[in-house]
Amino acid sequence: MPRITAPTVAEHREAQERALLDAARAVLAEGATEIPAFAEVAARAGLARSSMYQYYRSRQHLLAALIEDAFPRWSERVEA
């Protein structure tokens, strides 16, 4: 059974998802030319590749989550 590293399961899942998004963003920032592989993203986040499937169904779903996460900040900068 994995250890929960936050006061609640919901907070733990949120932290894990944040770590995965940050790891995927870092891979892309280094010049990746395609959606990062689950193995690479998971390794950077300190998780097993199979754990990725608890958060994202596919690499395309991961890309959609990255866009959804970044869009509000991007939109604020454009409006400013």
Biopython code that builds the backbone (N, CA, C, O; Angstrom):
import numpy as np
from Bio.PDB.StructureBuilder import StructureBuilder

atoms = [
    (1, "MET", "N", (0.832, -1.173, 0.000)),
    (1, "MET", "CA", (0.000, 0.000, 0.000)),
    (1, "MET", "C", (0.881, 1.242, 0.000)),
    (1, "MET", "O", (1.749, 1.378, 0.862)),
    (2, "PRO", "N", (0.674, 2.155, -0.953)),
    (2, "PRO", "CA", (1.508, 3.361, -0.998)),
    (2, "PRO", "C", (1.236, 4.264, 0.193)),
    (2, "PRO", "O", (0.140, 4.282, 0.754)),
    (3, "ARG", "N", (2.255, 5.002, 0.556)),
    (3, "ARG", "CA", (2.111, 5.935, 1.661)),
    (3, "ARG", "C", (1.482, 7.224, 1.169)),
    (3, "ARG", "O", (1.791, 7.715, 0.084)),
    (4, "ILE", "N", (0.603, 7.753, 1.981)),
    (4, "ILE", "CA", (-0.022, 9.035, 1.687)),
    (4, "ILE", "C", (0.856, 10.108, 2.317)),
    (4, "ILE", "O", (1.142, 10.054, 3.513)),
    (5, "THR", "N", (1.281, 11.075, 1.526)),
    (5, "THR", "CA", (2.217, 12.090, 2.009)),
    (5, "THR", "C", (1.539, 13.429, 2.267)),
    (5, "THR", "O", (2.192, 14.472, 2.241)),
    (6, "ALA", "N", (0.242, 13.405, 2.514)),
    (6, "ALA", "CA", (-0.514, 14.621, 2.801)),
    (6, "ALA", "C", (-1.573, 14.274, 3.846)),
    (6, "ALA", "O", (-1.837, 13.098, 4.097)),
    (7, "PRO", "N", (-2.177, 15.288, 4.451)),
    (7, "PRO", "CA", (-3.189, 15.020, 5.479)),
    (7, "PRO", "C", (-4.393, 14.219, 4.988)),
    (7, "PRO", "O", (-4.983, 13.455, 5.752)),
    (8, "THR", "N", (-4.756, 14.388, 3.724)),
    (8, "THR", "CA", (-5.897, 13.649, 3.178)),
    (8, "THR", "C", (-5.518, 13.000, 1.857)),
    (8, "THR", "O", (-4.535, 13.382, 1.221)),
    (9, "VAL", "N", (-6.304, 12.022, 1.457)),
    (9, "VAL", "CA", (-6.069, 11.357, 0.174)),
    (9, "VAL", "C", (-6.235, 12.360, -0.971)),
    (9, "VAL", "O", (-5.460, 12.340, -1.926)),
    (10, "ALA", "N", (-7.221, 13.219, -0.882)),
    (10, "ALA", "CA", (-7.449, 14.221, -1.940)),
    (10, "ALA", "C", (-6.245, 15.145, -2.084)),
    (10, "ALA", "O", (-5.828, 15.458, -3.199)),
    (11, "GLU", "N", (-5.690, 15.577, -0.968)),
    (11, "GLU", "CA", (-4.508, 16.455, -1.023)),
    (11, "GLU", "C", (-3.298, 15.703, -1.563)),
    (11, "GLU", "O", (-2.481, 16.271, -2.288)),
    (12, "HIS", "N", (-3.185, 14.439, -1.215)),
    (12, "HIS", "CA", (-2.087, 13.614, -1.735)),
    (12, "HIS", "C", (-2.193, 13.482, -3.254)),
    (12, "HIS", "O", (-1.210, 13.660, -3.973)),
    (13, "ARG", "N", (-3.396, 13.168, -3.728)),
    (13, "ARG", "CA", (-3.597, 13.026, -5.180)),
    (13, "ARG", "C", (-3.306, 14.342, -5.897)),
    (13, "ARG", "O", (-2.690, 14.349, -6.963)),
    (14, "GLU", "N", (-3.745, 15.440, -5.319)),
    (14, "GLU", "CA", (-3.494, 16.753, -5.921)),
    (14, "GLU", "C", (-1.992, 17.043, -6.009)),
    (14, "GLU", "O", (-1.512, 17.557, -7.020)),
    (15, "ALA", "N", (-1.257, 16.711, -4.947)),
    (15, "ALA", "CA", (0.189, 16.919, -4.943)),
    (15, "ALA", "C", (0.879, 16.024, -5.972)),
    (15, "ALA", "O", (1.806, 16.461, -6.655)),
    (16, "GLN", "N", (0.432, 14.782, -6.082)),
    (16, "GLN", "CA", (1.020, 13.863, -7.060)),
    (16, "GLN", "C", (0.751, 14.360, -8.483)),
    (16, "GLN", "O", (1.642, 14.343, -9.333)),
    (17, "GLU", "N", (-0.467, 14.795, -8.729)),
    (17, "GLU", "CA", (-0.799, 15.296, -10.060)),
    (17, "GLU", "C", (0.011, 16.544, -10.376)),
    (17, "GLU", "O", (0.482, 16.705, -11.502)),
    (18, "ARG", "N", (0.180, 17.426, -9.401)),
    (18, "ARG", "CA", (1.002, 18.634, -9.600)),
    (18, "ARG", "C", (2.425, 18.230, -9.943)),
    (18, "ARG", "O", (3.030, 18.817, -10.840)),
    (19, "ALA", "N", (2.974, 17.236, -9.245)),
    (19, "ALA", "CA", (4.333, 16.777, -9.525)),
    (19, "ALA", "C", (4.440, 16.226, -10.944)),
    (19, "ALA", "O", (5.435, 16.466, -11.628)),
    (20, "LEU", "N", (3.434, 15.499, -11.385)),
    (20, "LEU", "CA", (3.447, 14.946, -12.742)),
    (20, "LEU", "C", (3.357, 16.054, -13.790)),
    (20, "LEU", "O", (4.079, 16.019, -14.786)),
    (21, "LEU", "N", (2.490, 17.026, -13.581)),
    (21, "LEU", "CA", (2.376, 18.142, -14.529)),
    (21, "LEU", "C", (3.675, 18.942, -14.583)),
    (21, "LEU", "O", (4.127, 19.326, -15.662)),
    (22, "ASP", "N", (4.267, 19.190, -13.429)),
    (22, "ASP", "CA", (5.536, 19.931, -13.392)),
    (22, "ASP", "C", (6.639, 19.158, -14.104)),
    (22, "ASP", "O", (7.451, 19.746, -14.819)),
    (23, "ALA", "N", (6.669, 17.842, -13.909)),
    (23, "ALA", "CA", (7.675, 17.014, -14.574)),
    (23, "ALA", "C", (7.472, 17.023, -16.088)),
    (23, "ALA", "O", (8.438, 17.148, -16.841)),
    (24, "ALA", "N", (6.242, 16.893, -16.533)),
    (24, "ALA", "CA", (5.959, 16.918, -17.974)),
    (24, "ALA", "C", (6.325, 18.273, -18.568)),
    (24, "ALA", "O", (6.876, 18.344, -19.666)),
    (25, "ARG", "N", (6.020, 19.344, -17.848)),
    (25, "ARG", "CA", (6.352, 20.693, -18.320)),
    (25, "ARG", "C", (7.872, 20.845, -18.426)),
    (25, "ARG", "O", (8.363, 21.465, -19.370)),
    (26, "ALA", "N", (8.611, 20.296, -17.484)),
    (26, "ALA", "CA", (10.077, 20.375, -17.522)),
    (26, "ALA", "C", (10.633, 19.632, -18.725)),
    (26, "ALA", "O", (11.555, 20.114, -19.382)),
    (27, "VAL", "N", (10.081, 18.463, -19.017)),
    (27, "VAL", "CA", (10.534, 17.702, -20.189)),
    (27, "VAL", "C", (10.280, 18.509, -21.462)),
    (27, "VAL", "O", (11.150, 18.593, -22.329)),
    (28, "LEU", "N", (9.114, 19.090, -21.570)),
    (28, "LEU", "CA", (8.792, 19.891, -22.748)),
    (28, "LEU", "C", (9.683, 21.129, -22.844)),
    (28, "LEU", "O", (10.092, 21.512, -23.940)),
    (29, "ALA", "N", (9.984, 21.752, -21.715)),
    (29, "ALA", "CA", (10.818, 22.953, -21.704)),
    (29, "ALA", "C", (12.251, 22.661, -22.146)),
    (29, "ALA", "O", (12.957, 23.556, -22.611)),
    (30, "GLU", "N", (12.670, 21.417, -22.001)),
    (30, "GLU", "CA", (14.012, 21.030, -22.420)),
    (30, "GLU", "C", (14.094, 20.758, -23.915)),
    (30, "GLU", "O", (15.140, 20.350, -24.420)),
    (31, "GLY", "N", (12.997, 20.981, -24.619)),
    (31, "GLY", "CA", (13.041, 20.860, -26.065)),
    (31, "GLY", "C", (12.435, 19.599, -26.642)),
    (31, "GLY", "O", (12.682, 19.275, -27.804)),
    (32, "ALA", "N", (11.657, 18.888, -25.868)),
    (32, "ALA", "CA", (10.997, 17.695, -26.405)),
    (32, "ALA", "C", (10.144, 18.092, -27.605)),
    (32, "ALA", "O", (9.504, 19.143, -27.600)),
    (33, "THR", "N", (10.139, 17.257, -28.615)),
    (33, "THR", "CA", (9.389, 17.566, -29.832)),
    (33, "THR", "C", (8.072, 16.801, -29.925)),
    (33, "THR", "O", (7.345, 16.922, -30.911)),
    (34, "GLU", "N", (7.770, 16.016, -28.898)),
    (34, "GLU", "CA", (6.501, 15.291, -28.863)),
    (34, "GLU", "C", (6.049, 15.189, -27.410)),
    (34, "GLU", "O", (6.789, 15.548, -26.495)),
    (35, "ILE", "N", (4.856, 14.707, -27.212)),
    (35, "ILE", "CA", (4.323, 14.564, -25.859)),
    (35, "ILE", "C", (5.240, 13.619, -25.083)),
    (35, "ILE", "O", (5.564, 12.541, -25.581)),
    (36, "PRO", "N", (5.660, 13.996, -23.887)),
    (36, "PRO", "CA", (6.589, 13.151, -23.138)),
    (36, "PRO", "C", (6.032, 11.762, -22.848)),
    (36, "PRO", "O", (4.828, 11.580, -22.663)),
    (37, "ALA", "N", (6.928, 10.798, -22.815)),
    (37, "ALA", "CA", (6.557, 9.421, -22.483)),
    (37, "ALA", "C", (6.231, 9.327, -20.993)),
    (37, "ALA", "O", (6.845, 10.003, -20.167)),
    (38, "PHE", "N", (5.267, 8.490, -20.668)),
    (38, "PHE", "CA", (4.874, 8.301, -19.271)),
    (38, "PHE", "C", (6.069, 7.912, -18.405)),
    (38, "PHE", "O", (6.198, 8.397, -17.281)),
    (39, "ALA", "N", (6.934, 7.053, -18.906)),
    (39, "ALA", "CA", (8.079, 6.586, -18.115)),
    (39, "ALA", "C", (8.977, 7.747, -17.715)),
    (39, "ALA", "O", (9.423, 7.827, -16.571)),
    (40, "GLU", "N", (9.240, 8.639, -18.649)),
    (40, "GLU", "CA", (10.118, 9.782, -18.367)),
    (40, "GLU", "C", (9.477, 10.740, -17.366)),
    (40, "GLU", "O", (10.137, 11.201, -16.435)),
    (41, "VAL", "N", (8.200, 11.038, -17.554)),
    (41, "VAL", "CA", (7.490, 11.950, -16.655)),
    (41, "VAL", "C", (7.413, 11.355, -15.253)),
    (41, "VAL", "O", (7.690, 12.039, -14.268)),
    (42, "ALA", "N", (7.040, 10.092, -15.165)),
    (42, "ALA", "CA", (6.909, 9.438, -13.863)),
    (42, "ALA", "C", (8.243, 9.403, -13.134)),
    (42, "ALA", "O", (8.299, 9.670, -11.934)),
    (43, "ALA", "N", (9.312, 9.078, -13.839)),
    (43, "ALA", "CA", (10.633, 9.023, -13.208)),
    (43, "ALA", "C", (11.020, 10.376, -12.629)),
    (43, "ALA", "O", (11.547, 10.447, -11.518)),
    (44, "ARG", "N", (10.768, 11.439, -13.363)),
    (44, "ARG", "CA", (11.083, 12.782, -12.854)),
    (44, "ARG", "C", (10.249, 13.147, -11.639)),
    (44, "ARG", "O", (10.714, 13.871, -10.759)),
    (45, "ALA", "N", (9.034, 12.655, -11.588)),
    (45, "ALA", "CA", (8.150, 12.951, -10.459)),
    (45, "ALA", "C", (8.372, 11.995, -9.293)),
    (45, "ALA", "O", (7.784, 12.168, -8.226)),
    (46, "GLY", "N", (9.220, 10.986, -9.492)),
    (46, "GLY", "CA", (9.498, 10.028, -8.426)),
    (46, "GLY", "C", (8.420, 8.971, -8.261)),
    (46, "GLY", "O", (8.234, 8.428, -7.172)),
    (47, "LEU", "N", (7.710, 8.682, -9.345)),
    (47, "LEU", "CA", (6.645, 7.674, -9.316)),
    (47, "LEU", "C", (6.940, 6.572, -10.319)),
    (47, "LEU", "O", (7.799, 6.725, -11.187)),
    (48, "ALA", "N", (6.236, 5.480, -10.198)),
    (48, "ALA", "CA", (6.327, 4.397, -11.174)),
    (48, "ALA", "C", (5.518, 4.764, -12.417)),
    (48, "ALA", "O", (4.515, 5.473, -12.326)),
    (49, "ARG", "N", (5.956, 4.281, -13.566)),
    (49, "ARG", "CA", (5.237, 4.555, -14.808)),
    (49, "ARG", "C", (3.781, 4.138, -14.708)),
    (49, "ARG", "O", (2.898, 4.844, -15.195)),
    (50, "SER", "N", (3.524, 3.006, -14.085)),
    (50, "SER", "CA", (2.150, 2.527, -13.974)),
    (50, "SER", "C", (1.273, 3.471, -13.146)),
    (50, "SER", "O", (0.054, 3.482, -13.315)),
    (51, "SER", "N", (1.869, 4.251, -12.267)),
    (51, "SER", "CA", (1.108, 5.223, -11.471)),
    (51, "SER", "C", (0.522, 6.328, -12.339)),
    (51, "SER", "O", (-0.487, 6.934, -11.980)),
    (52, "MET", "N", (1.146, 6.587, -13.464)),
    (52, "MET", "CA", (0.651, 7.638, -14.370)),
    (52, "MET", "C", (-0.791, 7.359, -14.790)),
    (52, "MET", "O", (-1.586, 8.283, -14.962)),
    (53, "TYR", "N", (-1.118, 6.083, -14.952)),
    (53, "TYR", "CA", (-2.451, 5.718, -15.435)),
    (53, "TYR", "C", (-3.546, 5.991, -14.406)),
    (53, "TYR", "O", (-4.728, 5.958, -14.748)),
    (54, "GLN", "N", (-3.180, 6.254, -13.170)),
    (54, "GLN", "CA", (-4.166, 6.654, -12.164)),
    (54, "GLN", "C", (-4.596, 8.099, -12.377)),
    (54, "GLN", "O", (-5.641, 8.521, -11.881)),
    (55, "TYR", "N", (-3.788, 8.858, -13.118)),
    (55, "TYR", "CA", (-4.047, 10.277, -13.330)),
    (55, "TYR", "C", (-4.395, 10.613, -14.780)),
    (55, "TYR", "O", (-5.199, 11.510, -15.031)),
    (56, "TYR", "N", (-3.796, 9.898, -15.732)),
    (56, "TYR", "CA", (-3.992, 10.195, -17.159)),
    (56, "TYR", "C", (-4.177, 8.903, -17.948)),
    (56, "TYR", "O", (-3.452, 7.931, -17.737)),
    (57, "ARG", "N", (-5.147, 8.896, -18.854)),
    (57, "ARG", "CA", (-5.438, 7.706, -19.657)),
    (57, "ARG", "C", (-4.429, 7.498, -20.785)),
    (57, "ARG", "O", (-4.166, 6.371, -21.205)),
    (58, "SER", "N", (-3.867, 8.618, -21.270)),
    (58, "SER", "CA", (-2.964, 8.537, -22.413)),
    (58, "SER", "C", (-2.057, 9.764, -22.431)),
    (58, "SER", "O", (-2.239, 10.696, -21.648)),
    (59, "ARG", "N", (-1.092, 9.751, -23.321)),
    (59, "ARG", "CA", (-0.213, 10.904, -23.471)),
    (59, "ARG", "C", (-1.003, 12.114, -23.957)),
    (59, "ARG", "O", (-0.687, 13.244, -23.584)),
    (60, "GLN", "N", (-2.013, 11.898, -24.774)),
    (60, "GLN", "CA", (-2.849, 13.004, -25.244)),
    (60, "GLN", "C", (-3.642, 13.608, -24.084)),
    (60, "GLN", "O", (-3.836, 14.822, -24.026)),
    (61, "HIS", "N", (-4.094, 12.763, -23.170)),
    (61, "HIS", "CA", (-4.806, 13.247, -21.985)),
    (61, "HIS", "C", (-3.861, 14.069, -21.111)),
    (61, "HIS", "O", (-4.270, 15.082, -20.546)),
    (62, "LEU", "N", (-2.607, 13.645, -20.996)),
    (62, "LEU", "CA", (-1.595, 14.402, -20.258)),
    (62, "LEU", "C", (-1.394, 15.768, -20.913)),
    (62, "LEU", "O", (-1.337, 16.781, -20.216)),
    (63, "LEU", "N", (-1.286, 15.809, -22.235)),
    (63, "LEU", "CA", (-1.120, 17.082, -22.933)),
    (63, "LEU", "C", (-2.320, 17.996, -22.693)),
    (63, "LEU", "O", (-2.148, 19.192, -22.461)),
    (64, "ALA", "N", (-3.519, 17.449, -22.747)),
    (64, "ALA", "CA", (-4.719, 18.245, -22.483)),
    (64, "ALA", "C", (-4.693, 18.807, -21.062)),
    (64, "ALA", "O", (-5.088, 19.952, -20.844)),
    (65, "ALA", "N", (-4.234, 18.019, -20.103)),
    (65, "ALA", "CA", (-4.144, 18.489, -18.713)),
    (65, "ALA", "C", (-3.110, 19.602, -18.581)),
    (65, "ALA", "O", (-3.319, 20.554, -17.828)),
    (66, "LEU", "N", (-1.999, 19.493, -19.306)),
    (66, "LEU", "CA", (-0.990, 20.548, -19.289)),
    (66, "LEU", "C", (-1.550, 21.855, -19.838)),
    (66, "LEU", "O", (-1.314, 22.927, -19.280)),
    (67, "ILE", "N", (-2.288, 21.755, -20.925)),
    (67, "ILE", "CA", (-2.888, 22.951, -21.528)),
    (67, "ILE", "C", (-3.914, 23.552, -20.585)),
    (67, "ILE", "O", (-3.944, 24.766, -20.379)),
    (68, "GLU", "N", (-4.747, 22.707, -20.017)),
    (68, "GLU", "CA", (-5.771, 23.179, -19.082)),
    (68, "GLU", "C", (-5.142, 23.855, -17.863)),
    (68, "GLU", "O", (-5.683, 24.831, -17.345)),
    (69, "ASP", "N", (-4.023, 23.348, -17.415)),
    (69, "ASP", "CA", (-3.334, 23.911, -16.260)),
    (69, "ASP", "C", (-2.681, 25.255, -16.598)),
    (69, "ASP", "O", (-2.697, 26.175, -15.781)),
    (70, "ALA", "N", (-2.115, 25.368, -17.787)),
    (70, "ALA", "CA", (-1.369, 26.568, -18.164)),
    (70, "ALA", "C", (-2.256, 27.688, -18.701)),
    (70, "ALA", "O", (-1.887, 28.859, -18.607)),
    (71, "PHE", "N", (-3.400, 27.357, -19.252)),
    (71, "PHE", "CA", (-4.216, 28.365, -19.936)),
    (71, "PHE", "C", (-4.617, 29.544, -19.055)),
    (71, "PHE", "O", (-4.509, 30.681, -19.514)),
    (72, "PRO", "N", (-5.073, 29.343, -17.818)),
    (72, "PRO", "CA", (-5.458, 30.510, -17.016)),
    (72, "PRO", "C", (-4.310, 31.502, -16.802)),
    (72, "PRO", "O", (-4.519, 32.713, -16.867)),
    (73, "ARG", "N", (-3.109, 30.996, -16.550)),
    (73, "ARG", "CA", (-1.955, 31.889, -16.359)),
    (73, "ARG", "C", (-1.607, 32.600, -17.660)),
    (73, "ARG", "O", (-1.313, 33.796, -17.658)),
    (74, "TRP", "N", (-1.639, 31.875, -18.763)),
    (74, "TRP", "CA", (-1.350, 32.466, -20.062)),
    (74, "TRP", "C", (-2.376, 33.546, -20.389)),
    (74, "TRP", "O", (-2.019, 34.625, -20.860)),
    (75, "SER", "N", (-3.637, 33.256, -20.141)),
    (75, "SER", "CA", (-4.710, 34.197, -20.422)),
    (75, "SER", "C", (-4.545, 35.481, -19.613)),
    (75, "SER", "O", (-4.745, 36.575, -20.143)),
    (76, "GLU", "N", (-4.184, 35.360, -18.348)),
    (76, "GLU", "CA", (-3.954, 36.544, -17.507)),
    (76, "GLU", "C", (-2.831, 37.404, -18.060)),
    (76, "GLU", "O", (-2.929, 38.632, -18.061)),
    (77, "ARG", "N", (-1.764, 36.767, -18.529)),
    (77, "ARG", "CA", (-0.634, 37.518, -19.073)),
    (77, "ARG", "C", (-1.024, 38.224, -20.360)),
    (77, "ARG", "O", (-0.601, 39.357, -20.589)),
    (78, "VAL", "N", (-1.805, 37.593, -21.187)),
    (78, "VAL", "CA", (-2.247, 38.211, -22.437)),
    (78, "VAL", "C", (-3.131, 39.415, -22.145)),
    (78, "VAL", "O", (-2.991, 40.466, -22.771)),
    (79, "GLU", "N", (-4.044, 39.255, -21.191)),
    (79, "GLU", "CA", (-4.946, 40.358, -20.838)),
    (79, "GLU", "C", (-4.202, 41.542, -20.230)),
    (79, "GLU", "O", (-4.586, 42.693, -20.437)),
    (80, "ALA", "N", (-3.132, 41.257, -19.475)),
    (80, "ALA", "CA", (-2.353, 42.323, -18.857)),
    (80, "ALA", "C", (-1.563, 43.057, -19.931)),
    (80, "ALA", "O", (-0.833, 43.999, -19.624)),
]
sb = StructureBuilder()
sb.init_structure("model")
sb.init_model(0)
sb.init_chain("A")
sb.init_seg("    ")
for serial, (resi, resn, name, xyz) in enumerate(atoms, 1):
    if name == "N":
        sb.init_residue(resn, " ", resi, " ")
    sb.init_atom(name, np.array(xyz, "f"), 0.0, 1.0, " ", f" {name:<3s}", serial, name[0])
structure = sb.get_structure()
